[in-house]
Amino acid sequence: MRRKVIVVTNNTSVSLLEQDCFVTGTLLDVLIRCRDLVHQGHLLVSHPLVSSVKPNETPYKSVVLSKKRGGQVDFQSLSIIEASLKKAEQMLSERPLPNYSERVLEDFQFIDRDLLETGLASLPGNL
């Protein structure tokens, strides 16, 4: 059981623990919530734009952060989340998300959940 990380997601198919954060909103809302958590001292554990699925292709995003807040803002985490947010905003402004069918949305949920589960499985046992 993971104890030292939290998942921030807008994917309803992800099984969440008490410490996790479900965001009702868009992929951008998830990234903004992650940025807020980094400002509170949490560290990014997974990259916000991992995989070849681009922000203007999927409405779902799951990101892993440290559960425990550090004493100060980690500038590497802050730099990564700010750049990711900027890139996602740019891509979505150039080409907004299409209106997907429910079946396609379920496929994107599956891809996001699978990427998350694979990432969590690769974490050291003490996380």
RAGIJO-V242875 format. One record per helix or strand. SS is the DSSP state (H for helix, E for strand). FROM is the first residue (numbers start at 0). TO is the last residue. If there is no record, write none. Layout:
SS,FROM,TO
SS,FROM,TO
This chain:
E,4,8
E,20,21
H,26,38
E,43,43
E,61,65
H,74,93
H,101,120
